[in-house]
Amino acid sequence: MPRRVLFVCSANVNRSPTAARVFKAMLTEAGYRVYEPLEHGAAFDVEVRSAGVYAADSGEQMDKDLGDGMDEIFAMDESVVEDLIERYGQPRDKIVDLDIEDVYPAGDPELVALLRERLAPYVRGRYA
């Protein structure tokens, strides 16, 4: 059964889209089949998406239905965790706090390195 994973930050501009790209790359490197929307009907192990709690104009907006459809949600910081629980009714045990401050532009090499470090334990053997 494929797993569905969501990365959430404030606006879905810098941290969560970068995290989704990094995680997809890490999963692919580890031999997982990652969902690609253009490959209709192709088998996959993991679907990775990103959203923002305040992303109405800048990217995919978080909502309860989106969260409910996910197996795991990676939040960029504690304020996002609180929003996921309080505003979107997500259970705490479904959320991983990556504790990454909102100080990095999208694709920043420091952000990518930090994400690779913090996401590595979640790639090893977890999504097979």
Helices and strands as residue ranges (DSSP letters): E 3-9, H 15-29, E 46-52, H 64-68, E 72-75, H 78-86, G 92-94, E 95-97, H 109-123
